[in-house]
Amino acid sequence: MRRSDVIIVLCLTFLPFTFIGCSPSPNFWVDAKPNQKKILVSFPPLYAFTHAVAGDDAYVLCMLTTQGPHDYDGAPTDLFKVNKADLFIYNGLTLDDEFVRKMLVSHKNKSLVTLNVGEVLEEQQPKLVIKGDGKPQMHADGAVHHHGDDDPHVWLGPDRAIEMTKIIAAKLAEIDSAKKKGYQERAGKFIKELEDLQSKGKAKFQDRKNRKLITMHEAFGYFANAFGLEIVETIQKKPGMDPDAASVAKLVRLCRDKDGSRVIAVEPQYSRAQAEALQRTLESDGIQVKIITLDPLETVETENGKIDPGYYLKKMRENIERLAEALP
């Protein structure tokens, strides 16, 4: 290859990186109006709650959409979102704490206000948080707190979602007091919708003789608590971890019982293979078990990059309908 050709190849190789380095920072807040507070939330359920409270008084941006918070490790572009936000709301309770902590120690936003909704909920109403095994957890502020490895999926209980909405509304009113009345009114309206969701959900399950189910992983404790259901066991003790032989044997035994579970709930984010294998094993014993899909709402599909603000209520109603139809 001639020397001139080598130079051309090298220039073409490094040209994209030159453009990347010189290009302006992306503006994720371009749709926010000048008089709106910029509210960043970590994942979709918080978007639904916060958007319902904010209305047109604040602009809400969701950090994650199609990727769940459990295994998210952060991205360089996240800091562009944090650096221009007025308020950063996250779930806490070990769900998103780790990647949030990384951003909070790296951002350059001196006026940023943060809200750990799960932590406030636990402080105000500790009985509403499902406890675990007592292991210490690292919070985003760098301090170690003993929260008992709390179940972080609080949004899946409408009663807990009501309290989360109140916490969010109080924080918005605090940082934007001139619009406090609007935040409070919209929060009240959304809370009525959540109360209706819980009331109608309970009615759907009240005549079911067997309210037991097996779930994919430990995500639906608050959902079960809200609607008087019983989760007898989970297939995966941790998301993505296959059960061992002893765990599979226990699942089979629990379903073989005459009053055992007749429903296995899988999640759209995980493979159905383990549930289907369990179903086949039980069918060989003459036991019919239904497999249904329950969505933990940790991810959401977008349209033109936008989240449907009503997705939480829609998906929760779908979960209720699907399970109520499957239970004996």
PyMOL commands that set and color helices and strands:
alter all, ss='L'
color gray80, all
select helices_A, chain A and resi 3-22+44-54+78-82+97-104+117-124+126-128+154-156+158-175+177-205+221-227+245-256+273-283+311-326
alter helices_A, ss='H'
color red, helices_A
select strands_A, chain A and resi 37-41+58-62+87-90+113-116+136-138+144-146+212-215+230-234+263-266+290-293
alter strands_A, ss='S'
color yellow, strands_A
deselect
rebuild
show_as cartoon
